Amino acid sequence: MFDISWSEIVNVWVSGGVCMIPLALVSLFIYMNITRLLLDFRETGHHKVPEATWLGWIENPAESRGPVGELIRYSQSNVRTLDDIGRRFAEIQMLRIPDFDRRIVLLGILVNISPLLGLLGTVMGMLATFKVISSGGGNTIDLVADGIRVALITTQAGLTIAIPGFFITNWIKRKRNDYVAFLTRLESMTLQHFKKQFV
């Protein structure tokens, strides 16, 4: 369907001008951040354990396994009141959620920067085109067409980086909210279990 070689891609990228360098760096940071966030969400392990299983672990923490089991054992270790359990879950959320939030905010900033860098490259390319036109010489139509083509490469690159990044960022936000909901449900079920013991 599309017969494009790597050398053609590199030539197009290089012809975009100096703004393609920060665009490449922003793209690298975006997808490194996405990869790290996805790996960290995977390490939480809460999707791998069915609810019926971790509900059983709340009643028998010694049987619990993996990251979810660690949360359950920590939240129940040497607790004497329901307030102790609430404080444990507050600690868990304070240790995990703010780090996710910081990286999601950074990801959103990087995704929003890339089309702006593309626009900057377009403006710089158009200014260079007008400079060539004003100096005269050569076929003016060819010079204008080539200048506009080069100027629009950065816009295309910025949007190509930003659009998938935008959708992936929203998906990661949903994963973050899902994890918060899991921790809230885990806390609620733990409190219900201990209410029977403390009453």
Disulfide bonds with the S-S distance in Angstrom:
none
